[in-house]
Amino acid sequence: MRVECYNPIFPRDLRFRMPSRSQRVFFLLSLAILVALVSAIPAAAQEWDAPARELAEKIVARTQSRTGLSLTVKNLSSLPQSRVAEAQHVLESELRRRGVSLAAPEQALE
């Protein structure tokens, strides 16, 4: 026995419809861009690790004292300021990891 009802379970205008080709392409491109951006974030942070480690080793080797040192970074390249700040932060961390005490420029030893 089949029971008819006045209101169907899925009204016609709310039924599942396959997305158009342009909607699928837009979705796939958006997904690809999102994946690329998310995967690039850790790579950018690791990009400065090895050069900062090498530079920190050279700085520690040439200094007589590990206290009262000042670090001034001046951007002479075409890198944006955000990338320079990132590199400076990594270098400061490497110096602190090696026992260097950084001070303000006016408090640094000569």
N, C-alpha and C positions, 0 to 999 in steps of 0.2 A: 504494500500500500504506500503510495507516494503522497506526502503531505505538501501541499502548496502553501506558501506563506506570502503575505503581502509585500514585506520588505526582504529583498534578497540579502544573503550574508555579505556578499561583496557587491556593492553598487557599481554600476558600469564605470562611472568616472573615477572610482578609487581602485579599480583592478590593477594588478601589477602589469606594467607595460615594460617592454624591453627599452632601455635607453637608446637614443639615436646614436648614430655613428660618431657624430661630433661630440656628444656627451661622453662617450667611451674614450675617445682620443683625449679629450680634455682631462678626464679622470686619470688616465694612464700617464700623461705628461706631468700632471700635478704630483702624482705619486713618485715618479722618477726624480723630479726636482727635490721633493722632500727627502727622499732617501739620499740623494747626493749631498744635500746640505747637512744632514745629520751625520753622515759618515765623514765629512770634511772637518767637522769641529775638533775631534780628537787629534787629527793629523796636523792641524795648525798649531796646536799646543805643543806637540812633540817635535815640531820643526826646529825649535830653538834650543832643544836640550843639549845636543852634542856640541854645537858651536859655543854655547854658553859655558859648558863644562871645560872646554879647551881654553877659552879666554880666562876663566876663573883660575885655572891652573897656572897660566902665564902670569897673571896678576899676583897671585900668592907667591910664586917663585921669585918675583922681582922686588917684593916689598920686604922691608926689614922687620916691620911690626904688623901684627894683625889687629891692632886696636886703633881707633881714631881715623880710619880711612873714609874718604868721601868718594862717592861715585857720581859723576856728572855725565849724562848721555846727551849728545847733540846729534840730531838727525841731519846728515849730509846726503842722504839717499832719497830716492823717490818713494820710499815706503810711507804709507799713511801713518799718522801719529798713533793710531790704535795699535798697529803692529810694532812700532818702536817701543811703546809702553809695555807691550807683552814681552818683548825681548829684554827690556830693562828689568822687569819683574823676575824673569827666569835667571838672569845674570846675578841679581841681588840674592836670590835664593841659593844659587850655587856658591856664592862667596860666603854666605852665612853658614852653609853646610860645611865649609872648610874652616870654620872658626873665625872668620873675619867679622869684626865689629864695625858696622857702618855708622858714620856720624854725619851731621849736617856739614855743609862746606865750610861754614865759619868756625866750626869746632874741630875740624880735621887737623891732624898733625902735618907739619911741612917736612 
